[in-house]
Amino acid sequence: MQIPYGRQNISEEDIKAVSEVLQSDFLTQGPVVPEFEAAIAQYCNVNYAFAVNSATSALHIACLALGVQAKDRVWTSPISFVASANCALYCGAQVDFVDIDAKTYNMCPQKLEKKLIEAKKEGVLPKVVIPVHLCGQSCDMQAIHKLSKEYGFSIIEDASHAIGGKYLGKPIGNCEYSQITVFSFHPVKIITTGEGGMALTNDAEIGAKMARLRSHGINRDTQTMTKEPDGPWYYEQIELGYNYRMTDMQGALGLSQFKRLDDFVSERHKIADKYADLFKDINIVTPYQGETNYSAFHLYVVRVRPDQKNITHKEMFVRLRDSGIGVNLHYIPIYRQPYYAKMGYKPDDYPEAEKYYSEAITLPIYPGLTELQQKEIVKHFEKPYPTGYQTIF
Ligand SMILES: *Cc1c(COP(=O)(O)O)cnc(C)c1O
C-alpha cells in the first residue's frame, strides 16, 4: 500500500461536467471558463479573476502586469516551489529571498523590513514582493502591506496552496492587501483542473493587462482600440503576450470541483486535527496555526528535531518512504537549486530556511485519507529506532 502526500478527488459529477464540454461546440474559449472565473471571483470577493493554464503562467503575467522588467528586483520566500521565483527571471529581473518565520514558515515581516532598510540605503529596493502562503496558511499580509506602502513595492500573493483558506475572517484571494493573488489547480492542490491556475485582482487596468497577456497580447474590445476597426474581423495585438489560456474542459472540471471546495478544506482540517491529536504525546513539531488564519491545509508539515530518539531527519524520512508512505519535503530552499546557487546566494543568509530544510517532512493529507491510515503513519514516529540504523543514502 502506497499512501501519497496528496491526491485529487474526482467525482462522477466532475466526469460528467468534462464530458459535456467534450460534446459541446467549444473545447476552449467557450462559455465555461468565464463561468468558472465568475464563481471564484464571487467566492473570493474580488473584482476580476483570469483563468490560465497554470499558476506558473499566472505568476508570469502577474509580474508583467506590474511592470517587472530587466534590472528590476523581485523578492520571495526561499521555502517555496521554484515557480515563485522563476516568474521574475522570465521577465529578466533579479530574484532575492527573504528568510522565513520560525513558527509559520512563511516570509517573516521583520526580516523583510530589515532587508528593505538595507536595500533602501543601497538603492536596490524590490519592485515586487511575492509572499507565499505556505501549506495554505496566509502570510502576515497586514504587516507586508504596510511595508509595501512605506517602501513602494507591489505585492503578488502566491496562494497556490491556499484557495478556500481565510485571513482575518475573509477569503484568501480578495486582494485586500495585494495587487494580485495567484491560485494553482495542479492535481495535488486543493481543487484541480489537471493543469491550471488563476490570477485575481481588484484593479481594472492590471486585470485588462493580464487578460491580454494570457492571449498573445491581443485586444478585441472595440472601445479601447488604438484606431477605428478595419471591419468586423478586426483585432489588435498591442503587446507581446502568450498562449496561456485555460480550456473549457479544464474550466468545467474546475467549476465542478469548486462546488466541493469548502468540504475539501473542512475535511483537510479534520485530518489535521486528528494528526494533532495522534501526535499529542510524541516529541514532534506539528503545524502552528495563527489566530488570524484559517488554513486551506494543502500540506501538513511536521518537524523532526535533531535531539529526537537518535533519529535523524533523513532516517525518519527514509523509514516512512520505505514503509509505503509517500512523504515529501516542501521545499528545498530555492537558492540551493543548482540553477540559483550559481547566482551566488549564501545559505547562511537564511538560517530559518536552512533549519526548516533540515527538519521538515510533509505527511499525507487529502480528502479520503482515513483515520486508520493516519494511525499507521503516526505509528512510525512512536517506534524506537534501532541504533546503528543505516539509511539507503
Ligand atoms: C504548485 C505551485 C506553483 C505552480 O503551480 P502550477 O499550477 O503547477 O504552475 C507555484 N507556487 C507554489 C507555491 C506552488 O505550490
The ligand as an SDF file (V2000), in Angstrom:
LIG
                    3D

 15 15  0  0  0  0  0  0  0  0999 V2000
    2.2310   24.4250   -7.3220 C   0  0  0  0  0  0  0  0  0  0  0  0
    2.8560   25.7480   -7.0690 C   0  0  0  0  0  0  0  0  0  0  0  0
    3.1260   26.6710   -8.0780 C   0  0  0  0  0  0  0  0  0  0  0  0
    2.9910   26.3490   -9.5260 C   0  0  0  0  0  0  0  0  0  0  0  0
    1.7430   25.8750   -9.8460 O   0  0  0  0  0  0  0  0  0  0  0  0
    1.4570   25.2490  -11.2910 P   0  0  0  0  0  0  0  0  0  0  0  0
   -0.0360   25.3820  -11.4160 O   0  0  0  0  0  0  0  0  0  0  0  0
    1.9000   23.8340  -11.2240 O   0  0  0  0  0  0  0  0  0  0  0  0
    2.1850   26.0420  -12.2940 O   0  0  0  0  0  0  0  0  0  0  0  0
    3.6150   27.9120   -7.7370 C   0  0  0  0  0  0  0  0  0  0  0  0
    3.8520   28.2380   -6.4620 N   0  0  0  0  0  0  0  0  0  0  0  0
    3.6220   27.3660   -5.4550 C   0  0  0  0  0  0  0  0  0  0  0  0
    3.8880   27.7870   -4.0520 C   0  0  0  0  0  0  0  0  0  0  0  0
    3.1490   26.0870   -5.7280 C   0  0  0  0  0  0  0  0  0  0  0  0
    2.9620   25.2170   -4.7480 O   0  0  0  0  0  0  0  0  0  0  0  0
  1  2  1  0
  2  3  1  0
  2 14  2  0
  3  4  1  0
  3 10  2  0
  4  5  1  0
  5  6  1  0
  6  7  2  0
  6  8  1  0
  6  9  1  0
 10 11  1  0
 11 12  2  0
 12 13  1  0
 12 14  1  0
 14 15  1  0
M  END
$$$$
